[in-house]
Amino acid sequence: MSRTATVPAALAGGPTGSAIARFTQMPVTWRILSLALFFTVWEIAGRTNFNWAFPTFLETLSAFVEMVLDGSMGAAYLRTIEPLIIGLVISLGVGVGSGVAMGLRRDVEFLTLPIFITMQAAPMAALIPLITFVYGIGLTSKVLAVIFLAMPVITINSYKAVRNVPPSLLDMSRSFMGTRWQQITKVILPAASPMMFAGIRLGVAEGFSGVVLAELLITPTGIGDLITFHRSVANFGHMYATIVSIVAFAVIAVSLLYRLETTLFRPEKRGL
């Protein structure tokens, strides 16, 4: 997903969110047929030998099973998940809090909104060398890479969600003599929560992209180490298996969040 997407596109859940929504609503038979068609085309393309570095689907599947059985895949994901979880927890706490504060107060919006817009538009691949130079090649740099990608999406969605609460709800709260705190806790946050959750879903996807990018550009560890190592020894079946596992992991995580979103919020309230 492009990090330079406009704010309305991010609020709408973006093309990825819409595609996942349509895919999860498809009958199971059609999903299986769609995946079977893709894997068949992949197998045929690999057998044509149009590129010596492109393995067949069966070779990739065999490499994936091998890495799962020998424990290398699990060990890599355990190392990758650590900076991902830390970065996402920080992004959620600071991002949601900042977004709500910007939505409630104009002075906070004028002071902080340009910062998050700049973070969202900045190319992460260009910033990682600077982060590495300042913080080294350890855990801190990887956590910062996750934060730089996830936090702007979460913050801006939270800000717009609060700012776009229907005025009629606020007027009703005032007519019942509700205090400002009651307006925030009983009207604004419940009304904004579906769109905020959509931003969290997108932020998780961006955060996973950030941690993989960090492992490829900062220091080869975790999943990035598997990709780098197998590429260096021309073990392309294992390299593709690792890449496919990353895509599958991200799709499953975002799909589970979408399922949770559909459970918590009515269709007309979801931030699709």
BALOBA-1460 file (C-alpha; in Angstrom, 3 decimals):
// residues 272
<rec num="1" residu="m" x="0.000" y="0.000" z="0.000"/>
<rec num="2" residu="s" x="1.353" y="3.409" z="-0.916"/>
<rec num="3" residu="r" x="2.256" y="5.626" z="1.994"/>
<rec num="4" residu="t" x="1.445" y="8.714" z="-0.058"/>
<rec num="5" residu="a" x="-2.260" y="7.901" z="-0.209"/>
<rec num="6" residu="t" x="-4.548" y="10.813" z="0.514"/>
<rec num="7" residu="v" x="-6.343" y="11.142" z="3.816"/>
<rec num="8" residu="p" x="-9.780" y="10.320" z="2.357"/>
<rec num="9" residu="a" x="-8.367" y="7.157" z="0.821"/>
<rec num="10" residu="a" x="-6.901" y="6.137" z="4.147"/>
<rec num="11" residu="l" x="-10.175" y="6.881" z="5.885"/>
<rec num="12" residu="a" x="-12.038" y="4.715" z="3.449"/>
<rec num="13" residu="g" x="-9.805" y="1.789" z="4.295"/>
<rec num="14" residu="g" x="-7.952" y="2.090" z="1.005"/>
<rec num="15" residu="p" x="-8.019" y="-0.377" z="-1.879"/>
<rec num="16" residu="t" x="-6.514" y="-3.073" z="0.320"/>
<rec num="17" residu="g" x="-9.300" y="-2.826" z="2.857"/>
<rec num="18" residu="s" x="-11.977" y="-2.937" z="0.152"/>
<rec num="19" residu="a" x="-10.309" y="-5.910" z="-1.554"/>
<rec num="20" residu="i" x="-10.092" y="-7.820" z="1.730"/>
<rec num="21" residu="a" x="-13.730" y="-7.010" z="2.446"/>
<rec num="22" residu="r" x="-14.809" y="-8.374" z="-0.942"/>
<rec num="23" residu="f" x="-12.571" y="-11.439" z="-0.605"/>
<rec num="24" residu="t" x="-13.902" y="-12.341" z="2.851"/>
<rec num="25" residu="q" x="-17.466" y="-12.019" z="1.565"/>
<rec num="26" residu="m" x="-16.871" y="-14.406" z="-1.331"/>
<rec num="27" residu="p" x="-18.140" y="-17.994" z="-1.007"/>
<rec num="28" residu="v" x="-15.466" y="-20.430" z="0.176"/>
<rec num="29" residu="t" x="-15.623" y="-22.357" z="-3.115"/>
<rec num="30" residu="w" x="-14.749" y="-19.272" z="-5.138"/>
<rec num="31" residu="r" x="-11.901" y="-18.390" z="-2.812"/>
<rec num="32" residu="i" x="-10.423" y="-21.873" z="-3.222"/>
<rec num="33" residu="l" x="-10.836" y="-21.740" z="-7.007"/>
<rec num="34" residu="s" x="-9.209" y="-18.302" z="-7.139"/>
<rec num="35" residu="l" x="-6.186" y="-19.487" z="-5.162"/>
<rec num="36" residu="a" x="-5.989" y="-22.723" z="-7.169"/>
<rec num="37" residu="l" x="-5.940" y="-20.734" z="-10.419"/>
<rec num="38" residu="f" x="-3.164" y="-18.495" z="-9.116"/>
<rec num="39" residu="f" x="-1.031" y="-21.437" z="-7.956"/>
<rec num="40" residu="t" x="-1.582" y="-23.260" z="-11.255"/>
<rec num="41" residu="v" x="-0.441" y="-20.257" z="-13.272"/>
<rec num="42" residu="w" x="2.552" y="-19.929" z="-10.943"/>
<rec num="43" residu="e" x="3.486" y="-23.604" z="-11.455"/>
<rec num="44" residu="i" x="3.194" y="-23.344" z="-15.246"/>
<rec num="45" residu="a" x="5.222" y="-20.126" z="-15.319"/>
<rec num="46" residu="g" x="7.951" y="-21.723" z="-13.204"/>
<rec num="47" residu="r" x="8.160" y="-24.757" z="-15.493"/>
<rec num="48" residu="t" x="8.642" y="-22.604" z="-18.593"/>
<rec num="49" residu="n" x="12.085" y="-21.571" z="-17.268"/>
<rec num="50" residu="f" x="11.593" y="-17.992" z="-18.421"/>
<rec num="51" residu="n" x="13.807" y="-16.971" z="-15.494"/>
<rec num="52" residu="w" x="16.289" y="-19.257" z="-13.752"/>
<rec num="53" residu="a" x="15.655" y="-17.491" z="-10.430"/>
<rec num="54" residu="f" x="11.891" y="-18.112" z="-10.494"/>
<rec num="55" residu="p" x="10.939" y="-21.411" z="-8.788"/>
<rec num="56" residu="t" x="7.753" y="-23.370" z="-9.355"/>
<rec num="57" residu="f" x="4.945" y="-23.329" z="-6.835"/>
<rec num="58" residu="l" x="5.656" y="-26.919" z="-5.743"/>
<rec num="59" residu="e" x="9.329" y="-26.099" z="-5.153"/>
<rec num="60" residu="t" x="8.312" y="-23.074" z="-3.089"/>
<rec num="61" residu="l" x="5.790" y="-25.108" z="-1.110"/>
<rec num="62" residu="s" x="8.392" y="-27.800" z="-0.443"/>
<rec num="63" residu="a" x="10.867" y="-25.161" z="0.766"/>
<rec num="64" residu="f" x="8.219" y="-23.653" z="3.040"/>
<rec num="65" residu="v" x="7.434" y="-27.034" z="4.617"/>
<rec num="66" residu="e" x="11.147" y="-27.679" z="5.088"/>
<rec num="67" residu="m" x="11.705" y="-24.362" z="6.896"/>
<rec num="68" residu="v" x="8.678" y="-24.927" z="9.107"/>
<rec num="69" residu="l" x="9.838" y="-28.414" z="10.081"/>
<rec num="70" residu="d" x="13.433" y="-27.429" z="10.810"/>
<rec num="71" residu="g" x="12.272" y="-24.485" z="12.942"/>
<rec num="72" residu="s" x="14.002" y="-21.719" z="10.976"/>
<rec num="73" residu="m" x="10.721" y="-20.116" z="9.918"/>
<rec num="74" residu="g" x="9.314" y="-20.041" z="13.443"/>
<rec num="75" residu="a" x="12.531" y="-18.679" z="14.922"/>
<rec num="76" residu="a" x="12.643" y="-15.928" z="12.300"/>
<rec num="77" residu="y" x="9.081" y="-14.829" z="12.998"/>
<rec num="78" residu="l" x="9.714" y="-14.758" z="16.745"/>
<rec num="79" residu="r" x="12.557" y="-12.276" z="16.179"/>
<rec num="80" residu="t" x="10.468" y="-10.228" z="13.745"/>
<rec num="81" residu="i" x="7.377" y="-10.008" z="15.948"/>
<rec num="82" residu="e" x="9.246" y="-8.420" z="18.890"/>
<rec num="83" residu="p" x="9.910" y="-4.997" z="17.279"/>
<rec num="84" residu="l" x="6.548" y="-5.214" z="15.495"/>
<rec num="85" residu="i" x="4.566" y="-5.580" z="18.723"/>
<rec num="86" residu="i" x="6.550" y="-2.893" z="20.547"/>
<rec num="87" residu="g" x="6.182" y="-0.473" z="17.648"/>
<rec num="88" residu="l" x="2.461" y="-1.132" z="17.245"/>
<rec num="89" residu="v" x="1.746" y="-0.701" z="20.954"/>
<rec num="90" residu="i" x="3.520" y="2.677" z="20.934"/>
<rec num="91" residu="s" x="1.795" y="3.667" z="17.663"/>
<rec num="92" residu="l" x="-1.632" y="2.750" z="19.000"/>
<rec num="93" residu="g" x="-1.187" y="4.593" z="22.275"/>
<rec num="94" residu="v" x="0.366" y="7.761" z="20.880"/>
<rec num="95" residu="g" x="-1.492" y="7.682" z="17.559"/>
<rec num="96" residu="v" x="-5.014" y="7.290" z="18.947"/>
<rec num="97" residu="g" x="-4.335" y="9.763" z="21.745"/>
<rec num="98" residu="s" x="-2.875" y="12.362" z="19.399"/>
<rec num="99" residu="g" x="-5.635" y="11.880" z="16.847"/>
<rec num="100" residu="v" x="-8.368" y="12.336" z="19.431"/>
<rec num="101" residu="a" x="-6.620" y="15.412" z="20.856"/>
<rec num="102" residu="m" x="-6.301" y="16.944" z="17.373"/>
<rec num="103" residu="g" x="-9.951" y="16.245" z="16.666"/>
<rec num="104" residu="l" x="-11.062" y="17.904" z="19.892"/>
<rec num="105" residu="r" x="-8.776" y="20.947" z="19.946"/>
<rec num="106" residu="r" x="-7.841" y="23.229" z="17.065"/>
<rec num="107" residu="d" x="-4.621" y="24.402" z="18.680"/>
<rec num="108" residu="v" x="-3.355" y="20.823" z="19.007"/>
<rec num="109" residu="e" x="-4.359" y="20.184" z="15.382"/>
<rec num="110" residu="f" x="-2.432" y="23.207" z="14.088"/>
<rec num="111" residu="l" x="0.619" y="22.216" z="16.127"/>
<rec num="112" residu="t" x="0.860" y="18.477" z="15.384"/>
<rec num="113" residu="l" x="-1.067" y="17.653" z="12.195"/>
<rec num="114" residu="p" x="1.753" y="18.830" z="9.847"/>
<rec num="115" residu="i" x="4.149" y="16.492" z="11.649"/>
<rec num="116" residu="f" x="2.034" y="13.396" z="11.003"/>
<rec num="117" residu="i" x="1.284" y="14.387" z="7.407"/>
<rec num="118" residu="t" x="5.025" y="14.771" z="6.805"/>
<rec num="119" residu="m" x="5.666" y="11.366" z="8.417"/>
<rec num="120" residu="q" x="3.065" y="9.756" z="6.174"/>
<rec num="121" residu="a" x="4.445" y="11.321" z="3.003"/>
<rec num="122" residu="a" x="8.133" y="10.748" z="3.769"/>
<rec num="123" residu="p" x="9.739" y="7.783" z="1.944"/>
<rec num="124" residu="m" x="10.690" y="5.272" z="4.626"/>
<rec num="125" residu="a" x="13.520" y="3.747" z="2.588"/>
<rec num="126" residu="a" x="15.255" y="7.133" z="2.619"/>
<rec num="127" residu="l" x="14.774" y="7.649" z="6.366"/>
<rec num="128" residu="i" x="16.033" y="4.252" z="7.511"/>
<rec num="129" residu="p" x="19.737" y="5.096" z="6.880"/>
<rec num="130" residu="l" x="19.291" y="8.220" z="9.024"/>
<rec num="131" residu="i" x="17.596" y="6.220" z="11.796"/>
<rec num="132" residu="t" x="20.398" y="3.668" z="11.633"/>
<rec num="133" residu="f" x="23.053" y="6.376" z="11.834"/>
<rec num="134" residu="v" x="21.468" y="7.871" z="14.980"/>
<rec num="135" residu="y" x="20.246" y="4.741" z="16.811"/>
<rec num="136" residu="g" x="22.451" y="1.979" z="15.428"/>
<rec num="137" residu="i" x="21.339" y="-1.370" z="14.070"/>
<rec num="138" residu="g" x="19.591" y="-2.713" z="17.158"/>
<rec num="139" residu="l" x="15.997" y="-3.091" z="18.283"/>
<rec num="140" residu="t" x="15.392" y="0.651" z="18.634"/>
<rec num="141" residu="s" x="15.865" y="1.340" z="14.929"/>
<rec num="142" residu="k" x="13.423" y="-1.408" z="13.944"/>
<rec num="143" residu="v" x="10.814" y="-0.187" z="16.410"/>
<rec num="144" residu="l" x="11.164" y="3.323" z="15.012"/>
<rec num="145" residu="a" x="10.683" y="1.996" z="11.470"/>
<rec num="146" residu="v" x="7.386" y="0.425" z="12.560"/>
<rec num="147" residu="i" x="6.313" y="3.637" z="14.301"/>
<rec num="148" residu="f" x="7.138" y="5.852" z="11.325"/>
<rec num="149" residu="l" x="4.904" y="3.764" z="9.074"/>
<rec num="150" residu="a" x="2.053" y="2.831" z="11.429"/>
<rec num="151" residu="m" x="1.563" y="5.906" z="13.595"/>
<rec num="152" residu="p" x="0.644" y="8.484" z="10.895"/>
<rec num="153" residu="v" x="-2.119" y="6.251" z="9.509"/>
<rec num="154" residu="i" x="-3.580" y="5.583" z="12.956"/>
<rec num="155" residu="t" x="-3.302" y="9.221" z="14.031"/>
<rec num="156" residu="i" x="-4.848" y="10.798" z="10.939"/>
<rec num="157" residu="n" x="-7.724" y="8.312" z="10.859"/>
<rec num="158" residu="s" x="-8.425" y="8.937" z="14.545"/>
<rec num="159" residu="y" x="-8.279" y="12.700" z="14.012"/>
<rec num="160" residu="k" x="-10.687" y="12.645" z="11.069"/>
<rec num="161" residu="a" x="-12.983" y="10.191" z="12.849"/>
<rec num="162" residu="v" x="-13.372" y="12.545" z="15.809"/>
<rec num="163" residu="r" x="-13.666" y="15.634" z="13.618"/>
<rec num="164" residu="n" x="-16.410" y="14.040" z="11.463"/>
<rec num="165" residu="v" x="-18.728" y="13.059" z="14.314"/>
<rec num="166" residu="p" x="-22.241" y="14.166" z="13.217"/>
<rec num="167" residu="p" x="-23.058" y="17.585" z="14.729"/>
<rec num="168" residu="s" x="-26.588" y="16.385" z="15.466"/>
<rec num="169" residu="l" x="-25.191" y="13.989" z="18.080"/>
<rec num="170" residu="l" x="-23.347" y="16.810" z="19.805"/>
<rec num="171" residu="d" x="-26.439" y="19.034" z="19.674"/>
<rec num="172" residu="m" x="-28.474" y="16.262" z="21.287"/>
<rec num="173" residu="s" x="-25.856" y="15.910" z="24.038"/>
<rec num="174" residu="r" x="-25.990" y="19.653" z="24.730"/>
<rec num="175" residu="s" x="-29.769" y="19.623" z="24.809"/>
<rec num="176" residu="f" x="-29.595" y="17.020" z="27.578"/>
<rec num="177" residu="m" x="-27.149" y="19.250" z="29.499"/>
<rec num="178" residu="g" x="-24.241" y="16.867" z="28.968"/>
<rec num="179" residu="t" x="-20.842" y="18.005" z="30.202"/>
<rec num="180" residu="r" x="-17.821" y="18.176" z="27.905"/>
<rec num="181" residu="w" x="-16.416" y="14.973" z="29.412"/>
<rec num="182" residu="q" x="-19.735" y="13.193" z="28.846"/>
<rec num="183" residu="q" x="-19.769" y="14.404" z="25.238"/>
<rec num="184" residu="i" x="-16.304" y="12.922" z="24.684"/>
<rec num="185" residu="t" x="-16.830" y="9.591" z="26.434"/>
<rec num="186" residu="k" x="-20.475" y="8.898" z="25.564"/>
<rec num="187" residu="v" x="-20.912" y="10.552" z="22.168"/>
<rec num="188" residu="i" x="-17.680" y="11.436" z="20.343"/>
<rec num="189" residu="l" x="-15.547" y="8.351" z="21.026"/>
<rec num="190" residu="p" x="-18.343" y="5.786" z="20.434"/>
<rec num="191" residu="a" x="-19.320" y="7.516" z="17.183"/>
<rec num="192" residu="a" x="-15.708" y="7.769" z="16.007"/>
<rec num="193" residu="s" x="-14.603" y="4.275" z="17.052"/>
<rec num="194" residu="p" x="-15.510" y="2.428" z="13.795"/>
<rec num="195" residu="m" x="-13.377" y="4.733" z="11.658"/>
<rec num="196" residu="m" x="-10.633" y="4.705" z="14.264"/>
<rec num="197" residu="f" x="-10.626" y="0.908" z="14.161"/>
<rec num="198" residu="a" x="-10.242" y="1.025" z="10.377"/>
<rec num="199" residu="g" x="-7.170" y="3.194" z="10.898"/>
<rec num="200" residu="i" x="-5.786" y="0.688" z="13.401"/>
<rec num="201" residu="r" x="-6.277" y="-2.097" z="10.858"/>
<rec num="202" residu="l" x="-4.353" y="-0.127" z="8.244"/>
<rec num="203" residu="g" x="-1.698" y="0.800" z="10.786"/>
<rec num="204" residu="v" x="-1.039" y="-2.858" z="11.588"/>
<rec num="205" residu="a" x="-0.505" y="-3.579" z="7.884"/>
<rec num="206" residu="e" x="1.851" y="-0.611" z="7.556"/>
<rec num="207" residu="g" x="3.718" y="-1.606" z="10.700"/>
<rec num="208" residu="f" x="4.384" y="-5.065" z="9.342"/>
<rec num="209" residu="s" x="5.741" y="-3.517" z="6.148"/>
<rec num="210" residu="g" x="7.972" y="-1.318" z="8.293"/>
<rec num="211" residu="v" x="9.501" y="-4.139" z="10.304"/>
<rec num="212" residu="v" x="10.254" y="-6.215" z="7.187"/>
<rec num="213" residu="l" x="11.750" y="-3.177" z="5.457"/>
<rec num="214" residu="a" x="13.889" y="-2.489" z="8.519"/>
<rec num="215" residu="e" x="15.176" y="-6.044" z="8.634"/>
<rec num="216" residu="l" x="16.150" y="-5.852" z="4.972"/>
<rec num="217" residu="l" x="17.820" y="-2.433" z="5.134"/>
<rec num="218" residu="i" x="19.171" y="-2.130" z="8.692"/>
<rec num="219" residu="t" x="20.493" y="-5.547" z="9.644"/>
<rec num="220" residu="p" x="19.495" y="-9.018" z="8.430"/>
<rec num="221" residu="t" x="17.564" y="-10.567" z="11.309"/>
<rec num="222" residu="g" x="14.357" y="-12.525" z="11.524"/>
<rec num="223" residu="i" x="12.418" y="-12.768" z="8.284"/>
<rec num="224" residu="g" x="14.786" y="-10.326" z="6.579"/>
<rec num="225" residu="d" x="17.687" y="-12.608" z="7.433"/>
<rec num="226" residu="l" x="15.963" y="-15.589" z="5.761"/>
<rec num="227" residu="i" x="15.359" y="-13.593" z="2.586"/>
<rec num="228" residu="t" x="18.894" y="-12.204" z="2.485"/>
<rec num="229" residu="f" x="20.599" y="-15.518" z="3.248"/>
<rec num="230" residu="h" x="18.689" y="-17.655" z="0.747"/>
<rec num="231" residu="r" x="19.116" y="-15.006" z="-1.938"/>
<rec num="232" residu="s" x="22.872" y="-14.914" z="-1.342"/>
<rec num="233" residu="v" x="23.206" y="-18.688" z="-1.813"/>
<rec num="234" residu="a" x="20.793" y="-18.765" z="-4.782"/>
<rec num="235" residu="n" x="18.255" y="-20.800" z="-2.791"/>
<rec num="236" residu="f" x="15.361" y="-19.152" z="-4.570"/>
<rec num="237" residu="g" x="12.686" y="-21.642" z="-3.573"/>
<rec num="238" residu="h" x="13.330" y="-20.847" z="0.098"/>
<rec num="239" residu="m" x="13.539" y="-17.129" z="-0.638"/>
<rec num="240" residu="y" x="10.158" y="-17.110" z="-2.396"/>
<rec num="241" residu="a" x="8.664" y="-19.271" z="0.353"/>
<rec num="242" residu="t" x="9.721" y="-16.689" z="2.932"/>
<rec num="243" residu="i" x="8.281" y="-13.822" z="0.893"/>
<rec num="244" residu="v" x="4.989" y="-15.658" z="0.391"/>
<rec num="245" residu="s" x="4.807" y="-16.383" z="4.128"/>
<rec num="246" residu="i" x="5.155" y="-12.649" z="4.809"/>
<rec num="247" residu="v" x="2.291" y="-11.845" z="2.458"/>
<rec num="248" residu="a" x="0.151" y="-14.623" z="3.944"/>
<rec num="249" residu="f" x="0.899" y="-13.495" z="7.501"/>
<rec num="250" residu="a" x="-0.062" y="-9.893" z="6.735"/>
<rec num="251" residu="v" x="-3.245" y="-10.887" z="4.884"/>
<rec num="252" residu="i" x="-4.326" y="-13.199" z="7.712"/>
<rec num="253" residu="a" x="-3.656" y="-10.548" z="10.364"/>
<rec num="254" residu="v" x="-5.576" y="-7.838" z="8.496"/>
<rec num="255" residu="s" x="-8.395" y="-10.269" z="7.691"/>
<rec num="256" residu="l" x="-8.754" y="-11.195" z="11.365"/>
<rec num="257" residu="l" x="-8.912" y="-7.513" z="12.270"/>
<rec num="258" residu="y" x="-11.568" y="-7.030" z="9.592"/>
<rec num="259" residu="r" x="-13.537" y="-9.942" z="11.046"/>
<rec num="260" residu="l" x="-13.320" y="-8.327" z="14.468"/>
<rec num="261" residu="e" x="-14.459" y="-5.040" z="12.966"/>
<rec num="262" residu="t" x="-17.511" y="-6.661" z="11.364"/>
<rec num="263" residu="t" x="-18.353" y="-8.253" z="14.715"/>
<rec num="264" residu="l" x="-18.055" y="-5.055" z="16.727"/>
<rec num="265" residu="f" x="-19.695" y="-2.530" z="14.392"/>
<rec num="266" residu="r" x="-22.850" y="-2.435" z="12.275"/>
<rec num="267" residu="p" x="-22.340" y="-2.354" z="8.474"/>
<rec num="268" residu="e" x="-23.308" y="1.313" z="8.146"/>
<rec num="269" residu="k" x="-20.750" y="2.233" z="10.836"/>
<rec num="270" residu="r" x="-17.708" y="0.393" z="9.545"/>
<rec num="271" residu="g" x="-14.738" y="2.328" z="8.185"/>
<rec num="272" residu="l" x="-14.519" y="0.403" z="4.898"/>
